[in-house]
Amino acid sequence: MAKYDAIDFTPPAGVRAEAQKGLDWRKEFGRGGTAVGVARARDLSNGVTISPETARRMKAFFDRHQVDRQGEGWSPGEPGYPSNGLIAHKLWGGDSGYSWSKKLVRQMNAADENERSDTMGIERRDLPLPLSVETRDDGKVMIRGMAACYGVRSVNLGGFTEEILPGAFDSVMKADSRSVVGLFNHDNNMILGTERAGTLRLAAMDNGLGYEIDPPASRGDVLELIRRGDVYGSSFAFTTQDDEWTTDENGGHLRYIRSIDGLYDVGPVLTPAYRDTSVAVRSLEQHLKSHRPALKLPALRRDAKLEHEIRRFLRQHGHKVG
């Protein structure tokens, strides 16, 4: 469960209270729910930490039983109140339990995605590149942006900088198996468009990789954020096995990306800063085996955990880190 360590699976007060209400009703009326629901209510009302599997089961229960809300006896004053469906609903934590389980599942899905990205070697870059909302000839609204630009030196990525060389996207743009999705802020729950449906279009340009997205009407908030300038950059997720390491004019590590062999998502992001994932640590480890000039670790624009990992690695390989 290590990947879920940052997620709190302890039932909050609202969930505990709703579960206790379900137990009280079941005792008073002698109906509603199942033995499993009663056991779940007892754990929830007592504040027992649930497992990730239980969190997913809770959400699945609420998803399946939304139809119960339409039954007689769900609302006060109706005949048969509280209905069997409402009592069962309370046993699983009620509306508070539904909101909590959905939150837990979103957090777990994000943790799962991060783990998959690390395993696959997927890197992400966020850049303050041109981004706009435009109206097409047919009147539909479209997001247009640049996902990446050639020949632009990155900020420090944890001991090295990086440039994408012209033509790096040529190979992946010819791949028949490519199926890129358009996301907002790296969030798989915020899909803006997909190549498969034709609502995302990519273009290999002389200066980099451009994209157009036809967002759904439900993403009007994203459009407003772009128009207002709150969202002003783009991101892309990729893999590469064709890069070259050298030394820059200041004696630091410089990585050139010659070819992108996997492209997974593009889209607008809230805080572009040429961000990268922990893949940067693995890239640096592999590179330093053969490239070892005197290195002073610069200030890192990343989280403390990742900074600690990089510093520890450098010390293990004989580098003095300030």
Phi and psi in degrees as GROMACS dihedral restraints (atoms count N, CA, C in turn):
[ dihedral_restraints ]
;  ai    aj    ak    al  type     phi  dphi    fc
    3     4     5     6     1   -56.6    20    10
    4     5     6     7     1   -38.8    20    10
    6     7     8     9     1   -68.2    20    10
    7     8     9    10     1   -15.7    20    10
    9    10    11    12     1  -102.9    20    10
   10    11    12    13     1    12.3    20    10
   12    13    14    15     1   -60.0    20    10
   13    14    15    16     1   -29.5    20    10
   15    16    17    18     1   -82.4    20    10
   16    17    18    19     1    -1.8    20    10
   18    19    20    21     1   -98.8    20    10
   19    20    21    22     1   132.9    20    10
   21    22    23    24     1   -92.2    20    10
   22    23    24    25     1   111.3    20    10
   24    25    26    27     1   -98.7    20    10
   25    26    27    28     1    17.0    20    10
   27    28    29    30     1   -87.1    20    10
   28    29    30    31     1   125.8    20    10
   30    31    32    33     1   -58.2    20    10
   31    32    33    34     1   128.2    20    10
   33    34    35    36     1   -72.4    20    10
   34    35    36    37     1   169.8    20    10
   36    37    38    39     1   -57.4    20    10
   37    38    39    40     1   -42.1    20    10
   39    40    41    42     1   -61.6    20    10
   40    41    42    43     1   -38.9    20    10
   42    43    44    45     1   -67.7    20    10
   43    44    45    46     1   -41.8    20    10
   45    46    47    48     1   -61.8    20    10
   46    47    48    49     1   -42.6    20    10
   48    49    50    51     1   -66.1    20    10
   49    50    51    52     1   -40.7    20    10
   51    52    53    54     1   -65.2    20    10
   52    53    54    55     1   -41.8    20    10
   54    55    56    57     1   -64.3    20    10
   55    56    57    58     1   -40.0    20    10
   57    58    59    60     1   -64.9    20    10
   58    59    60    61     1   -37.5    20    10
   60    61    62    63     1   -60.9    20    10
   61    62    63    64     1   -40.6    20    10
   63    64    65    66     1   -62.1    20    10
   64    65    66    67     1   -41.3    20    10
   66    67    68    69     1   -64.6    20    10
   67    68    69    70     1   -42.1    20    10
   69    70    71    72     1   -62.6    20    10
   70    71    72    73     1   -44.9    20    10
   72    73    74    75     1   -63.7    20    10
   73    74    75    76     1   -42.5    20    10
   75    76    77    78     1   -64.1    20    10
   76    77    78    79     1   -36.5    20    10
   78    79    80    81     1   -68.7    20    10
   79    80    81    82     1   -38.6    20    10
   81    82    83    84     1   -71.7    20    10
   82    83    84    85     1   -42.7    20    10
   84    85    86    87     1  -101.1    20    10
   85    86    87    88     1   -15.8    20    10
   87    88    89    90     1    69.1    20    10
   88    89    90    91     1    29.1    20    10
   90    91    92    93     1  -155.2    20    10
   91    92    93    94     1   173.0    20    10
   93    94    95    96     1    88.6    20    10
   94    95    96    97     1   134.5    20    10
   96    97    98    99     1    78.5    20    10
   97    98    99   100     1   179.5    20    10
   99   100   101   102     1  -126.3    20    10
  100   101   102   103     1   176.7    20    10
  102   103   104   105     1   -60.7    20    10
  103   104   105   106     1   -36.1    20    10
  105   106   107   108     1   -65.4    20    10
  106   107   108   109     1   -42.1    20    10
  108   109   110   111     1   -63.8    20    10
  109   110   111   112     1   -39.3    20    10
  111   112   113   114     1   -64.7    20    10
  112   113   114   115     1   -44.9    20    10
  114   115   116   117     1   -61.4    20    10
  115   116   117   118     1   -40.4    20    10
  117   118   119   120     1   -63.7    20    10
  118   119   120   121     1   -42.7    20    10
  120   121   122   123     1   -62.8    20    10
  121   122   123   124     1   -38.7    20    10
  123   124   125   126     1   -63.7    20    10
  124   125   126   127     1   -43.0    20    10
  126   127   128   129     1   -64.8    20    10
  127   128   129   130     1   -46.3    20    10
  129   130   131   132     1   -63.8    20    10
  130   131   132   133     1   -44.7    20    10
  132   133   134   135     1   -65.0    20    10
  133   134   135   136     1   -27.7    20    10
  135   136   137   138     1   -89.0    20    10
  136   137   138   139     1     1.8    20    10
  138   139   140   141     1    73.2    20    10
  139   140   141   142     1    25.6    20    10
  141   142   143   144     1   -72.4    20    10
  142   143   144   145     1   129.1    20    10
  144   145   146   147     1   -63.4    20    10
  145   146   147   148     1   129.5    20    10
  147   148   149   150     1   -93.1    20    10
  148   149   150   151     1   166.5    20    10
  150   151   152   153     1   -90.3    20    10
  151   152   153   154     1   162.2    20    10
  153   154   155   156     1   -57.4    20    10
  154   155   156   157     1   -37.8    20    10
  156   157   158   159     1   -63.6    20    10
  157   158   159   160     1   -40.2    20    10
  159   160   161   162     1   -65.2    20    10
  160   161   162   163     1   -38.2    20    10
  162   163   164   165     1   -60.1    20    10
  163   164   165   166     1   -42.6    20    10
  165   166   167   168     1   -67.2    20    10
  166   167   168   169     1   -38.0    20    10
  168   169   170   171     1   -66.0    20    10
  169   170   171   172     1   -38.0    20    10
  171   172   173   174     1   -60.0    20    10
  172   173   174   175     1   -49.2    20    10
  174   175   176   177     1   -61.4    20    10
  175   176   177   178     1   -41.7    20    10
  177   178   179   180     1   -62.3    20    10
  178   179   180   181     1   -39.3    20    10
  180   181   182   183     1   -59.9    20    10
  181   182   183   184     1   -50.9    20    10
  183   184   185   186     1   -63.9    20    10
  184   185   186   187     1   -39.0    20    10
  186   187   188   189     1   -59.6    20    10
  187   188   189   190     1   -43.3    20    10
  189   190   191   192     1   -69.0    20    10
  190   191   192   193     1   -32.7    20    10
  192   193   194   195     1  -101.8    20    10
  193   194   195   196     1    17.5    20    10
  195   196   197   198     1   -62.4    20    10
  196   197   198   199     1   -27.1    20    10
  198   199   200   201     1   -64.3    20    10
  199   200   201   202     1   -23.4    20    10
  201   202   203   204     1   -61.8    20    10
  202   203   204   205     1   -24.3    20    10
  204   205   206   207     1   -63.8    20    10
  205   206   207   208     1   -22.9    20    10
  207   208   209   210     1   -85.1    20    10
  208   209   210   211     1    -8.6    20    10
  210   211   212   213     1   -78.8    20    10
  211   212   213   214     1   157.2    20    10
  213   214   215   216     1   -67.1    20    10
  214   215   216   217     1   138.9    20    10
  216   217   218   219     1    94.8    20    10
  217   218   219   220     1     5.5    20    10
  219   220   221   222     1   -78.1    20    10
  220   221   222   223     1   -36.7    20    10
  222   223   224   225     1  -102.7    20    10
  223   224   225   226     1   146.8    20    10
  225   226   227   228     1   -56.4    20    10
  226   227   228   229     1   140.7    20    10
  228   229   230   231     1    93.5    20    10
  229   230   231   232     1   -15.1    20    10
  231   232   233   234     1   -83.2    20    10
  232   233   234   235     1   150.1    20    10
  234   235   236   237     1   -58.1    20    10
  235   236   237   238     1   137.5    20    10
  237   238   239   240     1    83.5    20    10
  238   239   240   241     1     6.9    20    10
  240   241   242   243     1   -71.9    20    10
  241   242   243   244     1   134.4    20    10
  243   244   245   246     1   -81.4    20    10
  244   245   246   247     1   137.9    20    10
  246   247   248   249     1   -68.6    20    10
  247   248   249   250     1   164.3    20    10
  249   250   251   252     1   -58.6    20    10
  250   251   252   253     1   -39.2    20    10
  252   253   254   255     1   -63.9    20    10
  253   254   255   256     1   -38.9    20    10
  255   256   257   258     1   -68.5    20    10
  256   257   258   259     1   -39.5    20    10
  258   259   260   261     1   -62.5    20    10
  259   260   261   262     1   -44.5    20    10
  261   262   263   264     1   -61.6    20    10
  262   263   264   265     1   -39.9    20    10
  264   265   266   267     1   -58.9    20    10
  265   266   267   268     1   -44.1    20    10
  267   268   269   270     1   -66.4    20    10
  268   269   270   271     1   -38.9    20    10
  270   271   272   273     1   -57.8    20    10
  271   272   273   274     1   -32.5    20    10
  273   274   275   276     1   -90.1    20    10
  274   275   276   277     1     8.4    20    10
  276   277   278   279     1   107.8    20    10
  277   278   279   280     1     1.5    20    10
  279   280   281   282     1    61.9    20    10
  280   281   282   283     1  -158.0    20    10
  282   283   284   285     1   -61.0    20    10
  283   284   285   286     1   -35.3    20    10
  285   286   287   288     1   -63.9    20    10
  286   287   288   289     1   -39.4    20    10
  288   289   290   291     1   -66.0    20    10
  289   290   291   292     1   -37.0    20    10
  291   292   293   294     1   -65.8    20    10
  292   293   294   295     1   -47.6    20    10
  294   295   296   297     1   -61.5    20    10
  295   296   297   298     1   -41.8    20    10
  297   298   299   300     1   -66.0    20    10
  298   299   300   301     1   -44.7    20    10
  300   301   302   303     1   -65.4    20    10
  301   302   303   304     1   -36.9    20    10
  303   304   305   306     1   -65.1    20    10
  304   305   306   307     1   -39.5    20    10
  306   307   308   309     1   -62.7    20    10
  307   308   309   310     1   -44.7    20    10
  309   310   311   312     1   -62.2    20    10
  310   311   312   313     1   -42.6    20    10
  312   313   314   315     1   -65.3    20    10
  313   314   315   316     1   -39.7    20    10
  315   316   317   318     1   -61.2    20    10
  316   317   318   319     1   -43.6    20    10
  318   319   320   321     1   -65.5    20    10
  319   320   321   322     1   -40.6    20    10
  321   322   323   324     1   -67.5    20    10
  322   323   324   325     1   -39.9    20    10
  324   325   326   327     1   -62.3    20    10
  325   326   327   328     1   -39.7    20    10
  327   328   329   330     1   -64.8    20    10
  328   329   330   331     1   -40.5    20    10
  330   331   332   333     1   -65.6    20    10
  331   332   333   334     1   -39.0    20    10
  333   334   335   336     1   -63.1    20    10
  334   335   336   337     1   -41.6    20    10
  336   337   338   339     1   -65.8    20    10
  337   338   339   340     1   -40.7    20    10
  339   340   341   342     1   -62.4    20    10
  340   341   342   343     1   -39.1    20    10
  342   343   344   345     1   -66.4    20    10
  343   344   345   346     1   -41.6    20    10
  345   346   347   348     1   -63.4    20    10
  346   347   348   349     1   -40.4    20    10
  348   349   350   351     1   -62.0    20    10
  349   350   351   352     1   -43.9    20    10
  351   352   353   354     1   -63.3    20    10
  352   353   354   355     1   -41.7    20    10
  354   355   356   357     1   -65.5    20    10
  355   356   357   358     1   -39.9    20    10
  357   358   359   360     1   -82.9    20    10
  358   359   360   361     1    -8.8    20    10
  360   361   362   363     1    76.8    20    10
  361   362   363   364     1    24.9    20    10
  363   364   365   366     1   -75.6    20    10
  364   365   366   367     1   131.4    20    10
  366   367   368   369     1  -111.9    20    10
  367   368   369   370     1   149.4    20    10
  369   370   371   372     1  -123.3    20    10
  370   371   372   373     1   142.3    20    10
  372   373   374   375     1  -130.0    20    10
  373   374   375   376     1   130.4    20    10
  375   376   377   378     1  -111.5    20    10
  376   377   378   379     1   129.2    20    10
  378   379   380   381     1  -134.6    20    10
  379   380   381   382     1   141.3    20    10
  381   382   383   384     1   -79.5    20    10
  382   383   384   385     1    69.9    20    10
  384   385   386   387     1  -104.2    20    10
  385   386   387   388     1   165.7    20    10
  387   388   389   390     1   -53.2    20    10
  388   389   390   391     1   132.8    20    10
  390   391   392   393     1  -146.7    20    10
  391   392   393   394     1   134.0    20    10
  393   394   395   396     1  -152.3    20    10
  394   395   396   397     1   161.0    20    10
  396   397   398   399     1  -109.7    20    10
  397   398   399   400     1   124.7    20    10
  399   400   401   402     1  -128.5    20    10
  400   401   402   403     1   160.5    20    10
  402   403   404   405     1  -108.0    20    10
  403   404   405   406     1   125.8    20    10
  405   406   407   408     1   -76.1    20    10
  406   407   408   409     1   172.5    20    10
  408   409   410   411     1   -61.8    20    10
  409   410   411   412     1   -29.5    20    10
  411   412   413   414     1   -85.4    20    10
  412   413   414   415     1     5.6    20    10
  414   415   416   417     1    90.4    20    10
  415   416   417   418     1    -7.5    20    10
  417   418   419   420     1   -81.0    20    10
  418   419   420   421     1   150.5    20    10
  420   421   422   423     1   -88.3    20    10
  421   422   423   424     1   143.9    20    10
  423   424   425   426     1  -139.2    20    10
  424   425   426   427     1   140.6    20    10
  426   427   428   429     1   -94.8    20    10
  427   428   429   430     1   128.7    20    10
  429   430   431   432     1  -125.7    20    10
  430   431   432   433     1   133.2    20    10
  432   433   434   435     1  -157.6    20    10
  433   434   435   436     1   174.6    20    10
  435   436   437   438     1  -107.9    20    10
  436   437   438   439     1   122.1    20    10
  438   439   440   441     1   -80.1    20    10
  439   440   441   442     1   -31.2    20    10
  441   442   443   444     1  -157.6    20    10
  442   443   444   445     1   151.1    20    10
  444   445   446   447     1  -125.4    20    10
  445   446   447   448     1   141.3    20    10
  447   448   449   450     1   -76.4    20    10
  448   449   450   451     1   148.0    20    10
  450   451   452   453     1    69.8    20    10
  451   452   453   454     1    18.2    20    10
  453   454   455   456     1  -101.0    20    10
  454   455   456   457     1   120.9    20    10
  456   457   458   459     1   -74.2    20    10
  457   458   459   460     1   130.3    20    10
  459   460   461   462     1   -76.2    20    10
  460   461   462   463     1   169.2    20    10
  462   463   464   465     1   -72.0    20    10
  463   464   465   466     1   174.1    20    10
  465   466   467   468     1   -64.9    20    10
  466   467   468   469     1   129.7    20    10
  468   469   470   471     1  -106.2    20    10
  469   470   471   472     1    22.6    20    10
  471   472   473   474     1   102.3    20    10
  472   473   474   475     1    52.2    20    10
  474   475   476   477     1   104.6    20    10
  475   476   477   478     1    -1.5    20    10
  477   478   479   480     1  -156.4    20    10
  478   479   480   481     1   159.7    20    10
  480   481   482   483     1  -114.4    20    10
  481   482   483   484     1   176.9    20    10
  483   484   485   486     1  -152.3    20    10
  484   485   486   487     1   147.8    20    10
  486   487   488   489     1  -136.8    20    10
  487   488   489   490     1   143.8    20    10
  489   490   491   492     1   -98.1    20    10
  490   491   492   493     1   123.9    20    10
  492   493   494   495     1   -80.6    20    10
  493   494   495   496     1   150.8    20    10
  495   496   497   498     1   -53.8    20    10
  496   497   498   499     1   135.9    20    10
  498   499   500   501     1    85.7    20    10
  499   500   501   502     1     3.9    20    10
  501   502   503   504     1   -62.8    20    10
  502   503   504   505     1   -25.5    20    10
  504   505   506   507     1   -93.1    20    10
  505   506   507   508     1    -2.1    20    10
  507   508   509   510     1   -58.9    20    10
  508   509   510   511     1   -45.2    20    10
  510   511   512   513     1   -65.3    20    10
  511   512   513   514     1   -48.7    20    10
  513   514   515   516     1   -67.5    20    10
  514   515   516   517     1   -27.7    20    10
  516   517   518   519     1   -72.1    20    10
  517   518   519   520     1   -17.6    20    10
  519   520   521   522     1   -92.8    20    10
  520   521   522   523     1    -6.5    20    10
  522   523   524   525     1   -75.0    20    10
  523   524   525   526     1   124.8    20    10
  525   526   527   528     1   -70.1    20    10
  526   527   528   529     1   -25.7    20    10
  528   529   530   531     1   -82.7    20    10
  529   530   531   532     1    -3.2    20    10
  531   532   533   534     1   -66.5    20    10
  532   533   534   535     1   135.9    20    10
  534   535   536   537     1  -145.7    20    10
  535   536   537   538     1    80.8    20    10
  537   538   539   540     1   -84.2    20    10
  538   539   540   541     1   146.1    20    10
  540   541   542   543     1  -114.5    20    10
  541   542   543   544     1   151.8    20    10
  543   544   545   546     1  -100.0    20    10
  544   545   546   547     1   120.6    20    10
  546   547   548   549     1  -121.9    20    10
  547   548   549   550     1   153.1    20    10
  549   550   551   552     1  -100.4    20    10
  550   551   552   553     1   124.0    20    10
  552   553   554   555     1    59.5    20    10
  553   554   555   556     1    34.3    20    10
  555   556   557   558     1    68.0    20    10
  556   557   558   559     1     9.8    20    10
  558   559   560   561     1   -93.5    20    10
  559   560   561   562     1   117.0    20    10
  561   562   563   564     1   -65.7    20    10
  562   563   564   565     1   -16.2    20    10
  564   565   566   567     1   -88.2    20    10
  565   566   567   568     1     0.4    20    10
  567   568   569   570     1  -121.5    20    10
  568   569   570   571     1    64.0    20    10
  570   571   572   573     1   -76.4    20    10
  571   572   573   574     1   128.8    20    10
  573   574   575   576     1  -102.6    20    10
  574   575   576   577     1   -29.4    20    10
  576   577   578   579     1  -177.5    20    10
  577   578   579   580     1   167.6    20    10
  579   580   581   582     1  -141.2    20    10
  580   581   582   583     1   148.7    20    10
  582   583   584   585     1   -63.3    20    10
  583   584   585   586     1   -37.8    20    10
  585   586   587   588     1   -57.6    20    10
  586   587   588   589     1   -40.1    20    10
  588   589   590   591     1   -90.2    20    10
  589   590   591   592     1    -4.5    20    10
  591   592   593   594     1    79.1    20    10
  592   593   594   595     1     9.1    20    10
  594   595   596   597     1   -91.4    20    10
  595   596   597   598     1    -3.1    20    10
  597   598   599   600     1  -127.2    20    10
  598   599   600   601     1   130.4    20    10
  600   601   602   603     1  -127.9    20    10
  601   602   603   604     1   130.1    20    10
  603   604   605   606     1  -105.6    20    10
  604   605   606   607     1   151.4    20    10
  606   607   608   609     1  -141.7    20    10
  607   608   609   610     1   121.4    20    10
  609   610   611   612     1   -78.2    20    10
  610   611   612   613     1   115.4    20    10
  612   613   614   615     1  -113.5    20    10
  613   614   615   616     1   168.2    20    10
  615   616   617   618     1   -60.8    20    10
  616   617   618   619     1   -30.7    20    10
  618   619   620   621     1  -106.1    20    10
  619   620   621   622     1     4.6    20    10
  621   622   623   624     1   153.4    20    10
  622   623   624   625     1  -148.9    20    10
  624   625   626   627     1  -115.2    20    10
  625   626   627   628     1   119.6    20    10
  627   628   629   630     1  -104.3    20    10
  628   629   630   631     1   160.6    20    10
  630   631   632   633     1  -147.5    20    10
  631   632   633   634     1   154.5    20    10
  633   634   635   636     1  -130.8    20    10
  634   635   636   637     1   137.9    20    10
  636   637   638   639     1  -131.0    20    10
  637   638   639   640     1   133.2    20    10
  639   640   641   642     1   -97.6    20    10
  640   641   642   643     1    95.4    20    10
  642   643   644   645     1   -74.7    20    10
  643   644   645   646     1   154.3    20    10
  645   646   647   648     1   -70.0    20    10
  646   647   648   649     1   159.7    20    10
  648   649   650   651     1   -60.9    20    10
  649   650   651   652     1   -27.9    20    10
  651   652   653   654     1   -70.0    20    10
  652   653   654   655     1   -10.2    20    10
  654   655   656   657     1  -101.8    20    10
  655   656   657   658     1    30.8    20    10
  657   658   659   660     1   -60.6    20    10
  658   659   660   661     1   -27.2    20    10
  660   661   662   663     1   -66.2    20    10
  661   662   663   664     1   -36.2    20    10
  663   664   665   666     1   -65.9    20    10
  664   665   666   667     1   -42.2    20    10
  666   667   668   669     1   -60.2    20    10
  667   668   669   670     1   -42.7    20    10
  669   670   671   672     1   -64.1    20    10
  670   671   672   673     1   -40.6    20    10
  672   673   674   675     1   -63.2    20    10
  673   674   675   676     1   -37.1    20    10
  675   676   677   678     1   -69.7    20    10
  676   677   678   679     1   -44.7    20    10
  678   679   680   681     1   -60.4    20    10
  679   680   681   682     1   -38.8    20    10
  681   682   683   684     1   -78.5    20    10
  682   683   684   685     1   -13.6    20    10
  684   685   686   687     1    91.4    20    10
  685   686   687   688     1     2.7    20    10
  687   688   689   690     1   -66.5    20    10
  688   689   690   691     1   -38.2    20    10
  690   691   692   693     1  -105.9    20    10
  691   692   693   694     1   120.2    20    10
  693   694   695   696     1  -139.0    20    10
  694   695   696   697     1    20.3    20    10
  696   697   698   699     1  -150.4    20    10
  697   698   699   700     1  -179.7    20    10
  699   700   701   702     1  -131.7    20    10
  700   701   702   703     1   164.8    20    10
  702   703   704   705     1  -135.3    20    10
  703   704   705   706     1   154.1    20    10
  705   706   707   708     1  -144.2    20    10
  706   707   708   709     1   147.5    20    10
  708   709   710   711     1  -114.0    20    10
  709   710   711   712     1   135.1    20    10
  711   712   713   714     1  -152.8    20    10
  712   713   714   715     1   167.5    20    10
  714   715   716   717     1  -130.0    20    10
  715   716   717   718     1   151.7    20    10
  717   718   719   720     1  -148.0    20    10
  718   719   720   721     1   144.5    20    10
  720   721   722   723     1  -123.1    20    10
  721   722   723   724     1    11.2    20    10
  723   724   725   726     1  -126.6    20    10
  724   725   726   727     1    81.7    20    10
  726   727   728   729     1  -132.6    20    10
  727   728   729   730     1   161.5    20    10
  729   730   731   732     1  -130.2    20    10
  730   731   732   733     1   133.8    20    10
  732   733   734   735     1  -105.7    20    10
  733   734   735   736     1   137.7    20    10
  735   736   737   738     1  -149.4    20    10
  736   737   738   739     1  -168.0    20    10
  738   739   740   741     1  -114.6    20    10
  739   740   741   742     1   135.7    20    10
  741   742   743   744     1   -84.9    20    10
  742   743   744   745     1  -177.1    20    10
  744   745   746   747     1   -65.4    20    10
  745   746   747   748     1   -16.3    20    10
  747   748   749   750     1  -102.9    20    10
  748   749   750   751     1     8.4    20    10
  750   751   752   753     1    84.1    20    10
  751   752   753   754     1     6.8    20    10
  753   754   755   756     1   -88.9    20    10
  754   755   756   757     1   172.7    20    10
  756   757   758   759     1   -80.6    20    10
  757   758   759   760     1   131.4    20    10
  759   760   761   762     1  -127.7    20    10
  760   761   762   763     1   129.9    20    10
  762   763   764   765     1  -111.5    20    10
  763   764   765   766     1   127.4    20    10
  765   766   767   768     1  -104.8    20    10
  766   767   768   769     1   126.8    20    10
  768   769   770   771     1   -95.3    20    10
  769   770   771   772     1   114.2    20    10
  771   772   773   774     1   -85.4    20    10
  772   773   774   775     1   -37.9    20    10
  774   775   776   777     1  -149.9    20    10
  775   776   777   778     1   135.5    20    10
  777   778   779   780     1   -93.5    20    10
  778   779   780   781     1   121.1    20    10
  780   781   782   783     1  -101.9    20    10
  781   782   783   784     1   -10.9    20    10
  783   784   785   786     1  -142.8    20    10
  784   785   786   787     1   130.1    20    10
  786   787   788   789     1  -126.8    20    10
  787   788   789   790     1   127.3    20    10
  789   790   791   792     1  -118.8    20    10
  790   791   792   793     1   -42.1    20    10
  792   793   794   795     1  -153.3    20    10
  793   794   795   796     1   154.4    20    10
  795   796   797   798     1  -138.0    20    10
  796   797   798   799     1   164.4    20    10
  798   799   800   801     1   153.5    20    10
  799   800   801   802     1   172.9    20    10
  801   802   803   804     1   -72.0    20    10
  802   803   804   805     1   149.2    20    10
  804   805   806   807     1  -133.4    20    10
  805   806   807   808     1   156.1    20    10
  807   808   809   810     1   -75.6    20    10
  808   809   810   811     1   -44.2    20    10
  810   811   812   813     1  -127.6    20    10
  811   812   813   814     1    77.1    20    10
  813   814   815   816     1   -70.0    20    10
  814   815   816   817     1   132.6    20    10
  816   817   818   819     1  -153.7    20    10
  817   818   819   820     1    30.1    20    10
  819   820   821   822     1    52.0    20    10
  820   821   822   823     1    53.9    20    10
  822   823   824   825     1   -76.3    20    10
  823   824   825   826     1   152.8    20    10
  825   826   827   828     1  -135.9    20    10
  826   827   828   829     1   168.4    20    10
  828   829   830   831     1   -96.0    20    10
  829   830   831   832     1  -174.6    20    10
  831   832   833   834     1   -67.6    20    10
  832   833   834   835     1    -6.0    20    10
  834   835   836   837     1   -57.7    20    10
  835   836   837   838     1   -27.7    20    10
  837   838   839   840     1   -57.9    20    10
  838   839   840   841     1   -34.2    20    10
  840   841   842   843     1   -63.9    20    10
  841   842   843   844     1   -45.8    20    10
  843   844   845   846     1   -66.4    20    10
  844   845   846   847     1   -38.9    20    10
  846   847   848   849     1   -62.1    20    10
  847   848   849   850     1   -42.0    20    10
  849   850   851   852     1   -66.9    20    10
  850   851   852   853     1   -40.3    20    10
  852   853   854   855     1   -59.2    20    10
  853   854   855   856     1   -49.2    20    10
  855   856   857   858     1   -62.4    20    10
  856   857   858   859     1   -41.3    20    10
  858   859   860   861     1   -67.2    20    10
  859   860   861   862     1   -42.5    20    10
  861   862   863   864     1   -68.8    20    10
  862   863   864   865     1   -15.0    20    10
  864   865   866   867     1   -61.3    20    10
  865   866   867   868     1   -30.9    20    10
  867   868   869   870     1  -118.4    20    10
  868   869   870   871     1   -11.4    20    10
  870   871   872   873     1  -124.3    20    10
  871   872   873   874     1   102.6    20    10
  873   874   875   876     1  -131.6    20    10
  874   875   876   877     1    56.6    20    10
  876   877   878   879     1   -72.6    20    10
  877   878   879   880     1   167.1    20    10
  879   880   881   882     1   -56.7    20    10
  880   881   882   883     1   131.0    20    10
  882   883   884   885     1  -131.3    20    10
  883   884   885   886     1   125.2    20    10
  885   886   887   888     1  -111.0    20    10
  886   887   888   889     1   120.4    20    10
  888   889   890   891     1   -67.6    20    10
  889   890   891   892     1   121.7    20    10
  891   892   893   894     1   -76.8    20    10
  892   893   894   895     1   171.4    20    10
  894   895   896   897     1   -60.6    20    10
  895   896   897   898     1   133.6    20    10
  897   898   899   900     1  -100.5    20    10
  898   899   900   901     1   132.3    20    10
  900   901   902   903     1   -97.3    20    10
  901   902   903   904     1    70.9    20    10
  903   904   905   906     1  -157.1    20    10
  904   905   906   907     1  -176.3    20    10
  906   907   908   909     1   -78.8    20    10
  907   908   909   910     1   160.6    20    10
  909   910   911   912     1   -63.7    20    10
  910   911   912   913     1   -36.2    20    10
  912   913   914   915     1   -62.1    20    10
  913   914   915   916     1   -46.2    20    10
  915   916   917   918     1   -67.4    20    10
  916   917   918   919     1   -39.4    20    10
  918   919   920   921     1   -59.7    20    10
  919   920   921   922     1   -41.7    20    10
  921   922   923   924     1   -63.0    20    10
  922   923   924   925     1   -40.1    20    10
  924   925   926   927     1   -62.8    20    10
  925   926   927   928     1   -43.1    20    10
  927   928   929   930     1   -67.3    20    10
  928   929   930   931     1   -44.5    20    10
  930   931   932   933     1   -62.5    20    10
  931   932   933   934     1   -41.2    20    10
  933   934   935   936     1   -62.7    20    10
  934   935   936   937     1   -41.4    20    10
  936   937   938   939     1   -62.9    20    10
  937   938   939   940     1   -44.0    20    10
  939   940   941   942     1   -64.1    20    10
  940   941   942   943     1   -39.4    20    10
  942   943   944   945     1   -63.8    20    10
  943   944   945   946     1   -39.3    20    10
  945   946   947   948     1   -62.7    20    10
  946   947   948   949     1   -24.1    20    10
  948   949   950   951     1  -106.3    20    10
  949   950   951   952     1    23.5    20    10
  951   952   953   954     1    85.6    20    10
  952   953   954   955     1    12.1    20    10
  954   955   956   957     1   -95.7    20    10
  955   956   957   958     1   140.2    20    10
  957   958   959   960     1   -86.4    20    10
  958   959   960   961     1   122.5    20    10
  960   961   962   963     1  -114.9    20    10
  961   962   963   964     1   125.6    20    10
